[in-house]
């Protein structure tokens, strides 16, 4: 008998579990026809190592597959789908309280209900794994062996210990595998497969949880910053200070307001760059109304010359590949008094980043101001305009924190000028003072007009009160129908509130005349109330009929008259008579709609104010023309 025949017999007997005996194999006896290979016989335990080698190879393939799936987007879902296909069962994750941890959840079944009930007990006892045998329910289609086997493995156990902590917010779920008995491909050692899968799933689940936490934190911070801006816009400065102190940085006492128009898909990227360039000192908030706008509060704190601009430029250079704008002439931003010529010339001659600005000639109180040049973080507008040329930037004058709404409107009007400026940026240099209209008669008129709304008591406690209605009115006058996004209410709710305000104030807010009256009353509302007198109630005509109001009105319209635009004043007058509706104004002028829009765009350039976009100067222009008897 040859050595090969003996080895074949020994291998066959070992595989059959029979005792070995060294006897010759007869020709008529069944044998193994495989050729002899080294290592077929392993001394020691009397069993071949081929099954173990096969198990190791299969496990290596499974581990490699799990590693590959772990690098994919949505790794948890991908691993569960692979595990279900690999075992021929149903794989899912169940939280410690018995709720599904992934979506979509598998269809309900007796095995899933049994697993859900068992998970809570396993977690309470700290048991890392368990195996349940669930018999087939009556009336269900039974598998050949009947029922299902349910494997449960805690992801904390797979990630490193039965008592590992999963974090304070959420406890790690259990991996649940429901395998019908006798159905589909089944792994030889499911416990090993589940242990490997649980280990990888635990890491992937933690990564996805961390990513979800990061998104939640960023969203919470963004909403917090938006809340601070909203509080500043409605005048709640102390509450804004408290929230800002927790979010950091603290709010500046004096600031410039930036309104930056940029591509919507790059808004957050540009916001991050501006925040880095400002070294964390600026408050930057994506506009809740316009998806292409950023609003920034930049502190007006003087810094050494050359320091702020150089830092801003270096910060924006990091990761910015956009080409710079071509150089422009020193007077490139100035036209018809929109932007101070001398200030811009000094700006362009200065070292890069040093952007001096002059305070308005008149303060809010009407007293003569002093030309004060400050250099600080606000040099950002030049750096942004040159390094991110697709942005347009409007900058307000220096305003105290309580006048943030005024600064926002100034910056928005400056943005209208920046759209036609070669450098893509402009600063608001016009006087924005309503002091000539804040006479005792004017304050009394505003108080009497808004009194029904202030004294309104809602029929239900959940309905808005007087102050909230006035806030809605201010937002609607500024943003129109987009106020629903500003106030975070449904558009039908906004419409119902506007109709209620109509009834309370006795106005028709669909007409520009009543809109302008309500706007002026809101502007005068914050001034100190005059001493009560026995004089009859004042009217809007009384407020606009004073000599001071006439001087104010002529100052509002003077830039339009100086621009010497053909039919410029007449176009604006027709537009105001048509309740600021462009199609009706074009019909009254006998010109096309694009022609009327072009004329109003030229009027915007002359006035340095926004007319076709909100916030608009239409209320002031209507009041000015009414004061001059031009309407």
C-alpha positions as CSV (number, residue, x, y, z in Angstrom):
1,X,0.0,0.0,0.0
2,X,1.4,3.4,-0.9
3,X,1.8,6.4,1.4
4,X,-0.8,8.3,-0.5
5,X,-3.5,5.7,0.0
6,X,-2.8,5.6,3.7
7,X,-3.0,9.3,4.1
8,X,-6.4,9.3,2.2
9,X,-7.8,6.8,4.6
10,X,-6.6,8.6,7.6
11,X,-8.1,11.8,6.4
12,X,-11.5,10.2,5.6
13,X,-11.7,8.6,9.0
14,X,-10.8,11.8,10.8
15,X,-13.5,13.7,8.9
16,X,-16.0,11.0,9.9
17,X,-14.9,11.1,13.5
18,X,-14.0,7.4,13.5
19,X,-11.0,6.0,15.4
20,X,-7.9,5.6,13.4
21,X,-6.2,2.3,12.7
22,X,-3.3,1.7,10.4
23,X,-4.8,-1.0,8.1
24,X,-4.6,-1.3,4.4
25,X,-7.5,0.0,2.3
26,X,-9.0,-2.5,-0.1
27,X,-9.7,-1.6,-3.6
28,X,-13.5,-2.1,-3.2
29,X,-13.7,0.2,-0.2
30,X,-14.7,3.8,-0.7
31,X,-11.8,6.2,-0.3
32,X,-10.7,9.8,-1.0
33,X,-9.5,10.3,-4.5
34,X,-7.9,13.7,-3.7
35,X,-4.1,13.9,-4.1
36,X,-2.0,14.1,-1.1
37,X,-0.9,17.6,-0.1
38,X,1.5,18.6,2.7
39,X,-0.3,19.5,5.9
40,X,-3.3,17.3,5.4
41,X,-2.6,15.5,8.7
42,X,-2.3,17.7,11.7
43,X,-1.0,15.9,14.8
44,X,-2.6,16.5,18.1
45,X,-6.4,16.7,18.1
46,X,-7.1,14.2,15.4
47,X,-9.2,16.8,13.3
48,X,-8.3,18.5,10.1
49,X,-7.8,22.2,10.0
50,X,-9.6,22.8,6.7
51,X,-13.0,24.0,8.4
52,X,-11.1,26.4,10.7
53,X,-9.1,27.8,7.7
54,X,-12.4,28.3,5.8
55,X,-13.9,30.0,8.8
56,X,-10.9,32.3,9.1
57,X,-11.1,33.1,5.4
58,X,-14.8,33.9,5.6
59,X,-14.4,36.0,8.7
60,X,-11.5,37.9,7.1
61,X,-13.8,38.7,4.1
62,X,-16.6,39.8,6.4
63,X,-14.2,42.1,8.4
64,X,-12.9,43.6,5.1
65,X,-16.5,44.2,3.9
66,X,-17.4,45.9,7.2
67,X,-14.3,48.1,7.0
68,X,-15.2,49.1,3.4
69,X,-18.8,49.9,4.3
70,X,-17.7,51.9,7.3
71,X,-16.1,54.5,5.0
72,X,-19.4,55.1,3.1
73,X,-21.9,57.9,3.7
74,X,-24.7,56.5,5.8
75,X,-22.4,53.6,7.0
76,X,-24.9,52.4,9.7
77,X,-27.7,51.9,7.2
78,X,-25.3,50.2,4.7
79,X,-23.9,47.8,7.3
80,X,-27.4,46.8,8.4
81,X,-28.5,46.1,4.8
82,X,-25.4,44.0,4.2
83,X,-25.9,42.1,7.4
84,X,-29.5,41.3,6.5
85,X,-28.4,40.1,3.1
86,X,-25.5,38.1,4.6
87,X,-27.7,36.3,7.0
88,X,-31.0,36.1,5.2
89,X,-32.8,37.8,8.0
90,X,-33.8,41.3,9.3
91,X,-31.2,43.6,10.9
92,X,-32.0,46.8,12.7
93,X,-31.1,48.9,15.8
94,X,-33.4,49.4,18.8
95,X,-32.8,52.0,21.4
96,X,-32.7,51.2,25.1
97,X,-36.3,52.4,25.5
98,X,-37.5,50.0,22.8
99,X,-38.0,52.6,20.0
100,X,-36.4,52.1,16.5
101,X,-33.0,53.8,16.3
102,X,-32.9,53.8,12.4
103,X,-35.3,54.6,9.7
104,X,-37.1,53.1,8.0
105,X,-38.0,50.6,10.7
106,X,-38.6,46.9,9.7
107,X,-42.3,45.8,9.4
108,X,-43.8,44.7,12.7
109,X,-43.6,41.0,13.5
110,X,-43.8,38.8,16.6
111,X,-40.0,38.5,16.6
112,X,-39.5,42.2,16.4
113,X,-42.0,42.7,19.3
114,X,-40.2,40.1,21.3
115,X,-36.8,41.9,20.6
116,X,-38.3,45.3,21.5
117,X,-39.5,44.0,24.8
118,X,-36.3,42.2,25.6
119,X,-34.0,45.2,24.9
120,X,-35.3,47.3,27.8
121,X,-34.7,44.5,30.2
122,X,-31.3,43.8,28.9
123,X,-30.3,47.4,29.2
124,X,-31.7,47.6,32.7
125,X,-29.7,44.6,33.8
126,X,-26.6,45.6,31.9
127,X,-26.6,42.5,29.8
128,X,-24.5,43.0,26.6
129,X,-26.0,40.3,24.5
130,X,-28.8,37.6,24.3
131,X,-30.4,35.1,22.0
132,X,-34.1,34.6,21.8
133,X,-36.1,31.8,20.2
134,X,-39.4,33.0,18.9
135,X,-41.9,30.3,17.8
136,X,-44.0,30.8,14.7
137,X,-47.3,32.5,15.4
138,X,-50.5,30.8,14.5
139,X,-51.6,31.6,11.0
140,X,-48.2,32.8,9.9
141,X,-46.2,31.2,7.2
142,X,-43.7,29.0,9.0
143,X,-40.3,28.3,7.9
144,X,-39.0,24.7,7.5
145,X,-37.8,24.6,11.1
146,X,-40.5,27.0,12.3
147,X,-40.1,30.3,14.2
148,X,-37.1,32.7,14.3
149,X,-33.9,33.2,16.3
150,X,-33.3,36.7,17.5
151,X,-29.8,37.8,18.3
152,X,-29.3,41.0,20.4
153,X,-25.9,42.7,20.9
154,X,-25.3,46.0,22.6
155,X,-23.2,48.4,20.6
156,X,-21.5,49.5,23.7
157,X,-20.3,45.9,24.1
158,X,-19.1,45.8,20.6
159,X,-17.2,49.1,21.0
160,X,-15.3,48.1,24.1
161,X,-16.9,46.7,27.2
162,X,-20.3,45.9,28.6
163,X,-20.3,49.0,30.8
164,X,-19.0,51.5,28.4
165,X,-20.8,54.8,28.5
166,X,-22.5,56.1,25.3
167,X,-22.6,59.8,26.4
168,X,-25.0,61.8,28.5
169,X,-27.5,62.5,25.7
170,X,-28.3,59.1,24.3
171,X,-27.5,55.5,25.3
172,X,-26.2,53.1,22.7
173,X,-28.8,51.0,21.0
174,X,-28.9,47.2,20.5
175,X,-28.1,45.5,17.3
176,X,-31.0,43.1,16.5
177,X,-30.8,40.3,14.0
178,X,-34.0,38.3,13.3
179,X,-33.0,35.1,11.4
180,X,-35.9,32.8,10.4
181,X,-35.0,29.2,11.2
182,X,-33.8,27.4,8.1
183,X,-34.3,30.3,5.6
184,X,-31.7,31.9,3.4
185,X,-27.9,31.8,3.6
186,X,-26.7,31.5,7.2
187,X,-23.2,32.1,8.5
188,X,-21.5,29.1,10.1
189,X,-20.8,31.1,13.3
190,X,-23.3,33.9,13.6
191,X,-22.1,35.0,17.0
192,X,-18.6,35.9,15.6
193,X,-20.2,37.7,12.7
194,X,-22.5,39.7,15.0
195,X,-19.6,40.6,17.4
196,X,-17.5,41.9,14.4
197,X,-20.6,43.8,13.0
198,X,-21.4,45.3,16.4
199,X,-17.9,46.5,16.9
200,X,-17.9,48.3,13.6
201,X,-21.5,49.5,13.9
202,X,-20.7,51.0,17.4
203,X,-18.0,53.2,15.9
204,X,-20.1,54.2,12.9
205,X,-23.1,54.9,15.1
206,X,-21.0,57.2,17.4
207,X,-19.6,59.0,14.4
208,X,-23.0,59.7,13.0
209,X,-24.3,60.7,16.5
210,X,-21.4,63.1,16.8
211,X,-22.1,64.6,13.4
212,X,-25.8,65.0,14.3
213,X,-24.8,66.7,17.6
214,X,-22.5,69.0,15.7
215,X,-25.4,70.0,13.3
216,X,-27.7,70.5,16.3
217,X,-25.2,72.7,18.1
218,X,-24.5,74.8,15.0
219,X,-28.2,75.2,14.3
220,X,-28.8,76.2,18.0
221,X,-26.0,78.7,17.8
222,X,-27.3,80.1,14.5
223,X,-30.8,80.5,16.0
224,X,-29.4,82.1,19.1
225,X,-27.5,84.7,17.0
226,X,-30.6,85.3,14.9
227,X,-32.5,85.8,18.1
228,X,-30.0,88.4,19.3
229,X,-30.3,90.3,16.0
230,X,-34.1,90.1,16.2
231,X,-34.1,91.5,19.8
232,X,-31.8,94.3,18.6
233,X,-34.2,95.1,15.8
234,X,-37.2,95.3,18.1
235,X,-35.3,97.4,20.7
236,X,-34.8,94.7,23.4
237,X,-31.1,95.6,24.0
238,X,-30.7,94.2,27.6
239,X,-32.1,90.8,26.5
240,X,-29.8,90.8,23.5
241,X,-26.8,91.5,25.8
242,X,-27.7,88.5,28.0
243,X,-27.9,86.1,25.2
244,X,-24.8,87.4,23.5
245,X,-22.8,87.1,26.7
246,X,-23.4,83.4,26.6
247,X,-22.7,83.0,22.9
248,X,-19.7,85.4,22.6
249,X,-18.4,87.8,21.6
250,X,-20.1,90.5,23.6
251,X,-22.1,93.0,21.6
252,X,-20.2,96.3,20.9
253,X,-21.7,99.6,22.1
254,X,-20.9,101.3,18.8
255,X,-21.0,99.4,15.6
256,X,-21.2,99.5,11.8
257,X,-23.9,97.4,10.2
258,X,-22.9,95.5,7.1
259,X,-25.4,94.0,4.6
260,X,-23.5,91.7,2.3
261,X,-25.2,90.2,-0.8
262,X,-23.5,87.0,-1.9
263,X,-24.3,83.8,-3.8
264,X,-26.8,81.9,-1.7
265,X,-24.9,78.6,-2.0
266,X,-21.7,80.3,-0.6
267,X,-23.4,82.3,2.2
268,X,-22.1,80.2,5.1
269,X,-18.7,79.8,3.6
270,X,-18.3,83.6,3.2
271,X,-19.7,84.1,6.7
272,X,-17.0,81.8,8.1
273,X,-14.3,83.7,6.2
274,X,-15.6,87.1,7.4
275,X,-15.7,85.8,11.0
276,X,-12.1,84.6,10.8
277,X,-11.0,87.9,9.2
278,X,-12.7,89.9,12.0
279,X,-10.9,87.7,14.6
280,X,-14.1,86.7,16.3
281,X,-15.1,90.3,17.1
282,X,-18.0,90.7,14.6
283,X,-21.5,89.4,14.9
284,X,-22.4,87.7,11.6
285,X,-25.9,86.4,11.0
286,X,-27.5,85.0,7.8
287,X,-30.5,87.1,7.0
288,X,-33.6,85.2,8.0
289,X,-35.6,86.9,5.2
290,X,-33.3,87.0,2.2
291,X,-31.3,83.8,1.4
292,X,-28.5,85.8,-0.3
293,X,-27.8,88.3,2.5
294,X,-25.5,88.4,5.5
295,X,-25.9,90.9,8.3
296,X,-22.8,91.8,10.3
297,X,-22.4,94.0,13.3
298,X,-18.7,95.2,13.2
299,X,-17.4,97.0,16.3
300,X,-16.4,100.6,15.6
301,X,-13.3,100.4,17.9
302,X,-10.3,102.3,16.7
303,X,-7.1,100.2,16.1
304,X,-3.6,101.2,15.1
305,X,-3.3,102.2,11.4
306,X,-2.5,99.3,9.1
307,X,-3.1,96.7,11.7
308,X,-6.8,96.0,11.1
309,X,-6.6,96.0,7.3
310,X,-3.5,93.8,7.2
311,X,-5.1,91.2,9.5
312,X,-8.3,91.2,7.5
313,X,-6.5,90.8,4.2
314,X,-4.3,88.0,5.5
315,X,-7.3,86.2,7.0
316,X,-9.3,86.4,3.8
317,X,-6.3,85.2,1.7
318,X,-6.5,81.9,3.4
319,X,-8.4,79.5,1.1
320,X,-9.7,82.3,-1.2
321,X,-8.9,81.7,-4.8
322,X,-11.1,84.3,-6.3
323,X,-9.4,86.9,-8.5
324,X,-9.2,90.5,-7.2
325,X,-11.3,93.3,-8.7
326,X,-9.6,95.6,-11.2
327,X,-8.5,98.9,-9.7
328,X,-11.0,101.7,-9.8
329,X,-10.6,105.5,-9.7
330,X,-10.7,107.2,-6.4
331,X,-14.1,108.6,-7.1
332,X,-15.4,105.3,-8.3
333,X,-17.9,104.8,-5.5
334,X,-19.1,108.4,-5.4
335,X,-21.9,109.9,-7.5
336,X,-24.3,112.7,-6.8
337,X,-23.4,112.9,-3.1
338,X,-24.1,109.2,-2.4
339,X,-20.7,108.6,-0.9
340,X,-18.4,111.2,0.4
341,X,-15.8,111.9,-2.3
342,X,-13.0,113.1,-0.1
343,X,-13.5,110.2,2.2
344,X,-13.3,107.7,-0.7
345,X,-10.2,109.4,-2.1
346,X,-8.5,109.1,1.3
347,X,-9.6,105.5,1.5
348,X,-8.0,104.5,-1.8
349,X,-4.8,106.3,-1.1
350,X,-4.5,104.7,2.3
351,X,-2.7,101.5,3.0
352,X,-4.7,98.4,2.1
353,X,-7.3,97.7,4.7
354,X,-7.3,101.1,6.3
355,X,-10.7,102.5,5.6
356,X,-11.4,105.8,7.2
357,X,-15.0,106.9,7.4
358,X,-16.6,110.1,8.4
359,X,-19.5,110.4,10.7
360,X,-22.6,112.1,9.4
361,X,-22.7,115.8,9.5
362,X,-25.8,115.8,11.7
363,X,-26.3,113.5,14.6
364,X,-29.7,111.9,15.4
365,X,-30.5,114.8,17.7
366,X,-29.9,117.3,15.0
367,X,-26.8,118.8,16.5
368,X,-23.7,119.5,14.4
369,X,-21.3,116.6,14.4
370,X,-17.6,116.5,14.2
371,X,-15.7,114.7,11.4
372,X,-14.2,111.7,13.2
373,X,-12.0,109.2,11.4
374,X,-11.9,105.7,12.8
375,X,-9.9,102.7,11.6
376,X,-10.9,99.3,12.9
377,X,-12.3,96.0,11.9
378,X,-14.6,97.7,9.4
379,X,-11.7,97.6,6.9
380,X,-13.3,94.3,6.1
381,X,-15.5,95.8,3.4
382,X,-12.5,96.5,1.2
383,X,-10.9,93.1,1.8
384,X,-14.2,91.3,1.1
385,X,-14.9,93.3,-2.1
386,X,-11.5,92.6,-3.5
387,X,-11.0,89.0,-2.5
388,X,-14.6,87.8,-3.0
389,X,-15.7,89.9,-6.0
390,X,-19.1,88.3,-6.3
391,X,-20.2,90.0,-3.0
392,X,-21.8,93.4,-2.8
393,X,-21.4,95.3,0.5
394,X,-23.4,98.1,2.0
395,X,-22.1,99.7,5.2
396,X,-24.0,101.9,7.6
397,X,-22.8,104.9,9.5
398,X,-21.6,104.4,13.1
399,X,-24.6,103.7,15.2
400,X,-25.1,102.9,18.9
401,X,-26.5,99.4,19.6
402,X,-30.0,100.6,20.4
403,X,-30.2,102.1,16.8
404,X,-29.4,98.8,15.1
405,X,-32.6,99.0,13.0
406,X,-31.5,102.4,11.7
407,X,-28.1,101.0,10.9
408,X,-29.7,98.1,9.0
409,X,-31.8,100.4,6.9
410,X,-28.7,102.6,6.2
411,X,-26.7,99.6,5.1
412,X,-29.5,98.3,3.0
413,X,-29.8,101.6,1.2
414,X,-26.0,101.6,0.7
415,X,-26.3,98.2,-0.8
416,X,-28.6,99.6,-3.5
417,X,-25.8,102.0,-4.4
418,X,-23.2,99.2,-4.3
419,X,-25.0,97.4,-7.0
420,X,-23.9,100.0,-9.5
421,X,-20.6,101.0,-7.9
422,X,-17.5,99.6,-9.7
423,X,-16.0,98.4,-6.4
424,X,-19.2,96.6,-5.3
425,X,-19.3,98.5,-2.0
426,X,-20.8,101.7,-0.7
427,X,-21.2,103.5,2.6
428,X,-24.3,105.4,3.8
429,X,-23.4,109.1,4.2
430,X,-26.9,110.7,4.1
431,X,-28.7,112.2,7.0
432,X,-31.3,109.8,8.4
433,X,-32.8,112.2,11.0
434,X,-36.5,112.5,11.6
435,X,-36.1,115.1,14.3
436,X,-37.9,117.9,12.3
437,X,-41.0,115.7,12.4
438,X,-40.7,114.8,16.1
439,X,-42.6,117.9,17.3
440,X,-45.0,117.8,20.2
441,X,-47.8,117.6,17.7
442,X,-46.1,114.8,15.9
443,X,-45.5,112.8,19.0
444,X,-49.1,113.3,20.2
445,X,-50.4,112.3,16.7
446,X,-48.2,109.1,16.8
447,X,-49.4,108.2,20.3
448,X,-53.1,108.7,19.3
449,X,-52.8,106.7,16.1
450,X,-51.2,103.7,17.8
451,X,-53.2,103.8,21.0
452,X,-55.9,101.3,19.9
453,X,-53.3,98.8,19.1
454,X,-51.3,99.4,22.3
455,X,-54.5,99.0,24.4
456,X,-55.7,95.9,22.6
457,X,-56.5,92.9,24.8
458,X,-56.6,89.7,22.9
459,X,-59.7,87.5,23.4
460,X,-57.5,84.5,24.0
461,X,-54.3,84.3,26.0
462,X,-52.5,82.6,23.1
463,X,-53.3,85.5,20.7
464,X,-50.8,88.3,20.1
465,X,-51.1,91.4,22.3
466,X,-50.6,95.0,21.4
467,X,-46.8,95.1,21.5
468,X,-46.6,91.9,19.3
469,X,-49.0,93.4,16.8
470,X,-46.9,96.6,16.5
471,X,-43.8,94.4,16.0
472,X,-45.7,92.6,13.2
473,X,-46.7,95.9,11.7
474,X,-43.1,97.1,11.7
475,X,-41.9,93.9,10.1
476,X,-44.6,93.9,7.5
477,X,-43.9,97.6,6.5
478,X,-40.2,96.6,6.1
479,X,-40.4,93.2,4.4
480,X,-43.9,92.9,3.1
481,X,-45.0,89.3,2.6
482,X,-41.5,88.1,3.5
483,X,-42.2,89.2,7.1
484,X,-43.6,85.7,7.7
485,X,-40.1,84.4,7.4
486,X,-38.8,87.2,9.7
487,X,-41.4,86.5,12.4
488,X,-41.3,82.7,11.9
489,X,-45.1,82.6,11.4
490,X,-47.3,81.2,8.6
491,X,-48.3,83.6,5.8
492,X,-51.9,83.1,6.7
493,X,-51.2,84.1,10.3
494,X,-49.4,87.2,9.0
495,X,-52.4,88.2,6.8
496,X,-54.8,87.7,9.7
497,X,-52.6,90.0,11.9
498,X,-52.4,92.7,9.3
499,X,-56.2,92.7,8.9
500,X,-56.6,93.0,12.6
501,X,-54.2,95.9,12.7
502,X,-56.2,97.5,9.9
503,X,-59.4,97.3,12.0
504,X,-57.7,98.6,15.2
505,X,-55.9,101.6,13.6
506,X,-58.7,102.4,11.1
507,X,-56.2,102.3,8.2
508,X,-56.1,100.6,4.9
509,X,-52.6,99.2,4.8
510,X,-53.0,98.3,1.2
511,X,-52.6,102.0,0.4
512,X,-49.2,103.7,0.4
513,X,-50.6,106.8,2.2
514,X,-51.7,104.7,5.2
515,X,-48.5,102.6,5.1
516,X,-46.5,105.8,5.3
517,X,-48.5,107.2,8.2
518,X,-48.1,104.0,10.2
519,X,-44.4,103.9,9.4
520,X,-43.9,107.5,10.7
521,X,-45.9,106.7,13.8
522,X,-43.7,103.7,14.6
523,X,-40.6,105.9,14.1
524,X,-41.8,108.6,16.4
525,X,-43.1,106.1,19.0
526,X,-39.8,105.7,20.9
527,X,-39.4,109.5,21.6
528,X,-40.4,110.9,25.0
529,X,-44.1,111.7,25.2
530,X,-45.1,115.3,25.3
531,X,-46.9,116.9,28.3
532,X,-50.7,116.4,27.9
533,X,-52.5,119.6,26.8
534,X,-56.1,120.6,26.0
535,X,-55.3,121.2,22.4
536,X,-57.3,119.2,19.8
537,X,-55.8,116.0,18.4
538,X,-53.1,116.6,15.7
539,X,-53.4,115.2,12.2
540,X,-50.8,114.0,9.8
541,X,-51.3,117.2,7.8
542,X,-50.4,119.2,11.0
543,X,-47.2,117.2,11.4
544,X,-46.2,117.7,7.8
545,X,-47.2,121.3,7.6
546,X,-44.5,122.9,9.8
547,X,-41.6,124.9,8.4
548,X,-39.2,122.3,9.8
549,X,-41.0,119.5,8.0
550,X,-40.7,121.5,4.7
551,X,-37.0,121.9,5.1
552,X,-36.7,118.2,5.8
553,X,-38.8,117.3,2.8
554,X,-36.7,119.4,0.4
555,X,-33.5,117.8,1.8
556,X,-35.0,114.4,1.0
557,X,-35.7,115.3,-2.6
558,X,-32.7,117.5,-3.3
559,X,-30.4,114.7,-4.6
560,X,-33.0,113.6,-7.1
561,X,-33.4,117.2,-8.4
562,X,-29.6,117.7,-8.5
563,X,-29.1,114.6,-10.6
564,X,-30.9,116.3,-13.5
565,X,-32.5,113.0,-14.6
566,X,-35.0,113.2,-17.4
567,X,-38.4,112.8,-15.8
568,X,-36.8,111.5,-12.6
569,X,-39.0,113.3,-10.1
570,X,-42.1,112.8,-12.2
571,X,-41.4,109.0,-12.4
572,X,-41.0,108.8,-8.6
573,X,-44.2,110.8,-8.1
574,X,-46.2,108.6,-10.5
575,X,-44.8,105.5,-8.7
576,X,-45.8,106.8,-5.3
577,X,-49.3,107.8,-6.6
578,X,-49.7,104.1,-7.8
579,X,-49.0,102.9,-4.2
580,X,-45.5,101.9,-5.2
581,X,-46.8,99.4,-7.8
582,X,-44.6,99.4,-10.8
583,X,-47.1,98.1,-13.5
584,X,-49.6,100.8,-12.6
585,X,-46.9,103.5,-12.6
586,X,-45.7,102.4,-16.0
587,X,-49.3,102.6,-17.3
588,X,-49.7,106.1,-15.9
589,X,-46.5,107.3,-17.5
590,X,-47.3,105.6,-20.8
591,X,-44.0,103.7,-20.9
592,X,-43.1,100.0,-20.7
593,X,-42.5,98.1,-17.5
594,X,-38.8,97.7,-18.1
595,X,-38.5,101.4,-18.9
596,X,-40.2,102.4,-15.6
597,X,-37.9,100.0,-13.7
598,X,-34.9,101.5,-15.4
599,X,-36.0,105.0,-14.5
600,X,-36.5,104.1,-10.8
601,X,-33.1,102.3,-10.8
602,X,-31.5,105.6,-11.9
603,X,-33.5,107.4,-9.1
604,X,-32.1,104.9,-6.6
605,X,-28.6,105.8,-7.8
606,X,-29.3,109.5,-7.4
607,X,-30.9,109.2,-4.0
608,X,-28.6,106.6,-2.6
609,X,-31.6,104.8,-1.3
610,X,-33.4,101.6,-2.1
611,X,-36.8,102.0,-3.8
612,X,-37.5,98.7,-5.5
613,X,-36.4,96.5,-2.7
614,X,-37.4,96.4,1.0
615,X,-36.5,98.2,3.2
616,X,-37.5,101.0,0.9
617,X,-37.4,104.8,1.1
618,X,-40.9,105.0,-0.4
619,X,-42.5,106.0,3.0
620,X,-40.1,108.9,3.4
621,X,-40.4,110.1,-0.2
622,X,-44.2,109.9,0.1
623,X,-44.2,112.0,3.3
624,X,-41.7,114.5,1.7
625,X,-43.8,115.0,-1.4
626,X,-47.0,115.2,0.7
627,X,-45.3,117.9,2.9
628,X,-44.4,119.8,-0.3
629,X,-47.9,119.4,-1.6
630,X,-46.5,117.5,-4.6
631,X,-49.0,114.6,-4.1
